[in-house]
Amino acid sequence: MLGQLKYIYKKFPTRIISPFIRVLGLTPAYSRRMWNKISSIENDEELNFNVEVLLKGLVDDINKVSYYKKDSFENFKNEANLKSLRNLPFLDTEIVRNNIDGFTNRAVSGYTTSTGGSGRNPLKIYLSNDSYFEDRKFVFYAWSKLGYKRNDLKLTLRGVNLGTKLIEYNPMNNELNVNVFLMNNSTIVKIILEINKWKPTFGQGYPSAWFIFTSLLREHNLELKQQLDGIYFASESINEEKRTFVESFFEVDVRGTYGLSERSCFAFEKKDDKGVYKVMLEYGLIEIIKKNGNQAAVGETGEIVSTGFINRAMPLIRYRTGDFAEVVKIENNIVVEVRNIIGRWGKDFILDKEGNKIYTTSINIHSSAQFDFRYIQIKQDEPGIIHMYFVPFSGLNEKSLVTVKKEFQRKLSNIKIESHVIEFEKLYKTERGKIPFLIKST
């Protein structure tokens, strides 16, 4: 189904397919079936959560991929419960990167993509088609807490590559995408005029992009003609002062979601308890692990470690995220609420020729050509110029190099890109041996 939707979207003009998508409810944004499932989450939320049923389902999935055939996973397979789960070794991006085939079940229909390059190197991942729809179910449920409804038009500010277009309507998601790379003092009037023609009723996207958008509107004395019901931030840590600024300007509640491209966990900020994130357990479990390796208690902080249930194509168990949070609530020995999420996202940015910030969350790409490279690293020493270092997996594919560079250049039209193919040993590494996506000398 997902492949067919992508084919339709690419094959036919928007004006032709939009009415059919809406009337027939072909995508999650319009689907009655999807929204009935969302209603069922609301109805079932207070029921007892049976973690062992989900863990046994996870065992069925890992039995079909080679990495988990190691002896260290046998006890969990024989007795799938929280105790045996927490005795398993941790995974991280480097383990997955170096064992991609070992984690992948190609018998499950899916597609290859990559994680965002925000503070970490993009990681090739394989997602099941079903996980896309399951992910949308939980995301829409979170949005619905701020008033998002079936058929609502969404105003989206994130790193979508629109080329020279300022605005583009996406019928698949019923969203109006703003080109955040071209959003500045020179274009904001044209952008707001176009947005007001469409009259979106809900907002979503990167906190950094919404802050810039709001600042430009206030500076130029502009406004949305249609009141938004709410705004949900994603993919970056939330700065409270900037959130308050956006909330005050649009006179709406602004909340955040936390999730991973790997689809191993999902949590959303509660409307009536700002700062507290509710973990959707049917999506995935999280553990908060302290430096000493122990489980964090209520009030303690540690690294978020996730175990996902919805991506059967690449199941990840006890996956270290590199993000941190404080435990707010534990039920039945399971973390159900957290706060103070401190992530990689939103901290890293580059500067264009005019000194404008472009956050790394906006420049991640999804071209399959990037999968020919083990690492891609960006370095900036001066505004308007970046150096990109490419480490091939095995031998350089010149065509892939050109393709990836072109895709980055399309997103970074106001930045000069210098590319370099290097050996792994020449990559910059931190004192702890980590390989950051972005290096800045200033």
Solvent accessible surface area in square Angstrom, and as a share of the most:
residue,aa,sasa,rsa
1,M,119,0.53
2,L,8,0.04
3,G,46,0.44
4,Q,119,0.53
5,L,4,0.02
6,K,80,0.34
7,Y,129,0.49
8,I,50,0.26
9,Y,72,0.28
10,K,171,0.72
11,K,122,0.52
12,F,93,0.39
13,P,64,0.40
14,T,53,0.31
15,R,190,0.69
16,I,73,0.37
17,I,8,0.04
18,S,24,0.15
19,P,71,0.45
20,F,127,0.53
21,I,2,0.01
22,R,110,0.40
23,V,122,0.70
24,L,116,0.58
25,G,20,0.20
26,L,48,0.24
27,T,3,0.02
28,P,6,0.04
29,A,3,0.02
30,Y,4,0.01
31,S,18,0.12
32,R,171,0.62
33,R,180,0.66
34,M,14,0.06
35,W,33,0.12
36,N,103,0.53
37,K,79,0.33
38,I,9,0.04
39,S,58,0.38
40,S,49,0.31
41,I,20,0.10
42,E,88,0.39
43,N,114,0.59
44,D,73,0.38
45,E,51,0.23
46,E,157,0.70
47,L,120,0.60
48,N,155,0.79
49,F,51,0.21
50,N,89,0.46
51,V,18,0.10
52,E,79,0.35
53,V,91,0.52
54,L,49,0.24
55,L,0,0.00
56,K,118,0.50
57,G,34,0.32
58,L,4,0.02
59,V,13,0.08
60,D,82,0.43
61,D,11,0.06
62,I,0,0.00
63,N,74,0.38
64,K,116,0.49
65,V,3,0.02
66,S,65,0.42
67,Y,28,0.11
68,Y,0,0.00
69,K,131,0.56
70,K,99,0.42
71,D,125,0.65
72,S,60,0.39
73,F,3,0.01
74,E,70,0.31
75,N,88,0.45
76,F,0,0.00
77,K,35,0.15
78,N,124,0.64
79,E,104,0.47
80,A,9,0.07
81,N,30,0.15
82,L,24,0.12
83,K,158,0.67
84,S,6,0.04
85,L,1,0.00
86,R,47,0.17
87,N,108,0.55
88,L,7,0.04
89,P,66,0.42
90,F,59,0.25
91,L,2,0.01
92,D,50,0.26
93,T,27,0.16
94,E,63,0.28
95,I,53,0.27
96,V,0,0.00
97,R,14,0.05
98,N,85,0.44
99,N,56,0.29
100,I,23,0.12
101,D,118,0.61
102,G,14,0.13
103,F,0,0.00
104,T,14,0.08
105,N,12,0.06
106,R,133,0.49
107,A,98,0.76
108,V,19,0.11
109,S,79,0.51
110,G,26,0.25
111,Y,48,0.18
112,T,47,0.27
113,T,19,0.11
114,S,2,0.01
115,T,0,0.00
116,G,15,0.15
117,G,0,0.00
118,S,2,0.01
119,G,23,0.22
120,R,24,0.09
121,N,6,0.03
122,P,22,0.14
123,L,0,0.00
124,K,62,0.26
125,I,2,0.01
126,Y,15,0.06
127,L,6,0.03
128,S,2,0.01
129,N,32,0.16
130,D,95,0.49
131,S,0,0.00
132,Y,40,0.15
133,F,46,0.19
134,E,50,0.22
135,D,14,0.07
136,R,54,0.20
137,K,29,0.12
138,F,5,0.02
139,V,12,0.07
140,F,9,0.04
141,Y,2,0.01
142,A,0,0.00
143,W,6,0.02
144,S,36,0.23
145,K,60,0.25
146,L,10,0.05
147,G,29,0.28
148,Y,3,0.01
149,K,112,0.47
150,R,61,0.22
151,N,58,0.30
152,D,17,0.09
153,L,25,0.12
154,K,8,0.03
155,L,0,0.00
156,T,0,0.00
157,L,0,0.00
158,R,81,0.29
159,G,11,0.10
160,V,33,0.19
161,N,53,0.27
162,L,14,0.07
163,G,35,0.34
164,T,128,0.75
165,K,110,0.47
166,L,40,0.20
167,I,25,0.12
168,E,55,0.25
169,Y,28,0.11
170,N,19,0.10
171,P,0,0.00
172,M,24,0.11
173,N,43,0.22
174,N,1,0.00
175,E,2,0.01
176,L,0,0.00
177,N,5,0.03
178,V,1,0.00
179,N,1,0.01
180,V,23,0.14
181,F,34,0.14
182,L,47,0.24
183,M,13,0.06
184,N,52,0.27
185,N,83,0.42
186,S,100,0.64
187,T,25,0.14
188,I,0,0.00
189,V,69,0.40
190,K,137,0.58
191,I,0,0.00
192,I,4,0.02
193,L,107,0.53
194,E,56,0.25
195,I,0,0.00
196,N,25,0.13
197,K,149,0.63
198,W,99,0.35
199,K,116,0.49
200,P,2,0.02
201,T,33,0.19
202,F,1,0.00
203,G,0,0.00
204,Q,21,0.09
205,G,1,0.01
206,Y,19,0.07
207,P,13,0.08
208,S,14,0.09
209,A,6,0.04
210,W,0,0.00
211,F,59,0.25
212,I,57,0.29
213,F,0,0.00
214,T,0,0.00
215,S,35,0.23
216,L,13,0.07
217,L,0,0.00
218,R,158,0.57
219,E,120,0.54
220,H,64,0.28
221,N,142,0.73
222,L,39,0.20
223,E,101,0.45
224,L,24,0.12
225,K,140,0.59
226,Q,64,0.28
227,Q,96,0.43
228,L,4,0.02
229,D,67,0.35
230,G,0,0.00
231,I,0,0.00
232,Y,1,0.00
233,F,3,0.01
234,A,20,0.15
235,S,39,0.25
236,E,14,0.06
237,S,40,0.26
238,I,38,0.19
239,N,78,0.40
240,E,90,0.40
241,E,146,0.66
242,K,73,0.31
243,R,4,0.01
244,T,77,0.45
245,F,42,0.17
246,V,1,0.00
247,E,24,0.11
248,S,81,0.52
249,F,59,0.25
250,F,16,0.06
251,E,139,0.62
252,V,17,0.10
253,D,50,0.26
254,V,0,0.00
255,R,13,0.05
256,G,1,0.01
257,T,22,0.13
258,Y,11,0.04
259,G,22,0.21
260,L,12,0.06
261,S,44,0.28
262,E,3,0.01
263,R,30,0.11
264,S,2,0.01
265,C,1,0.00
266,F,9,0.04
267,A,4,0.03
268,F,5,0.02
269,E,0,0.00
270,K,59,0.25
271,K,89,0.38
272,D,138,0.72
273,D,64,0.33
274,K,91,0.38
275,G,23,0.22
276,V,3,0.01
277,Y,20,0.08
278,K,52,0.22
279,V,4,0.02
280,M,6,0.03
281,L,22,0.11
282,E,87,0.39
283,Y,2,0.01
284,G,0,0.00
285,L,6,0.03
286,I,9,0.04
287,E,5,0.02
288,I,1,0.00
289,I,13,0.07
290,K,55,0.23
291,K,216,0.92
292,N,103,0.53
293,G,40,0.39
294,N,84,0.43
295,Q,69,0.31
296,A,5,0.04
297,A,53,0.41
298,V,88,0.51
299,G,48,0.46
300,E,62,0.28
301,T,72,0.42
302,G,4,0.04
303,E,15,0.07
304,I,1,0.00
305,V,1,0.01
306,S,1,0.00
307,T,2,0.01
308,G,7,0.06
309,F,27,0.11
310,I,15,0.07
311,N,10,0.05
312,R,99,0.36
313,A,0,0.00
314,M,4,0.02
315,P,4,0.02
316,L,4,0.02
317,I,1,0.01
318,R,12,0.04
319,Y,0,0.00
320,R,101,0.37
321,T,5,0.03
322,G,31,0.30
323,D,0,0.00
324,F,82,0.34
325,A,0,0.00
326,E,29,0.13
327,V,0,0.00
328,V,34,0.19
329,K,84,0.36
330,I,62,0.31
331,E,80,0.36
332,N,130,0.67
333,N,97,0.50
334,I,7,0.04
335,V,7,0.04
336,V,16,0.09
337,E,21,0.09
338,V,1,0.01
339,R,85,0.31
340,N,90,0.46
341,I,32,0.16
342,I,91,0.46
343,G,6,0.06
344,R,34,0.12
345,W,29,0.10
346,G,23,0.22
347,K,117,0.50
348,D,38,0.19
349,F,43,0.18
350,I,0,0.00
351,L,48,0.24
352,D,9,0.05
353,K,124,0.52
354,E,124,0.56
355,G,36,0.35
356,N,70,0.36
357,K,99,0.42
358,I,22,0.11
359,Y,26,0.10
360,T,1,0.01
361,T,5,0.03
362,S,8,0.05
363,I,0,0.00
364,N,22,0.11
365,I,6,0.03
366,H,103,0.46
367,S,21,0.14
368,S,85,0.55
369,A,13,0.10
370,Q,10,0.04
371,F,31,0.13
372,D,55,0.28
373,F,10,0.04
374,R,68,0.25
375,Y,4,0.02
376,I,9,0.04
377,Q,3,0.01
378,I,0,0.00
379,K,65,0.27
380,Q,7,0.03
381,D,66,0.34
382,E,94,0.42
383,P,73,0.46
384,G,2,0.02
385,I,49,0.25
386,I,0,0.00
387,H,49,0.22
388,M,0,0.00
389,Y,47,0.18
390,F,0,0.00
391,V,6,0.04
392,P,26,0.16
393,F,103,0.43
394,S,102,0.66
395,G,61,0.59
396,L,66,0.33
397,N,68,0.35
398,E,109,0.49
399,K,163,0.69
400,S,9,0.06
401,L,22,0.11
402,V,74,0.43
403,T,51,0.29
404,V,0,0.00
405,K,68,0.29
406,K,118,0.50
407,E,26,0.11
408,F,3,0.01
409,Q,60,0.27
410,R,129,0.47
411,K,13,0.05
412,L,1,0.01
413,S,80,0.51
414,N,50,0.26
415,I,4,0.02
416,K,110,0.47
417,I,8,0.04
418,E,57,0.26
419,S,37,0.24
420,H,64,0.29
421,V,64,0.37
422,I,32,0.16
423,E,111,0.50
424,F,59,0.25
425,E,131,0.59
426,K,145,0.61
427,L,9,0.04
428,Y,112,0.43
429,K,66,0.28
430,T,49,0.29
431,E,187,0.84
432,R,195,0.71
433,G,46,0.44
434,K,113,0.48
435,I,23,0.12
436,P,26,0.17
437,F,1,0.00
438,L,15,0.07
439,I,28,0.14
440,K,72,0.30
441,S,70,0.45
442,T,142,0.82
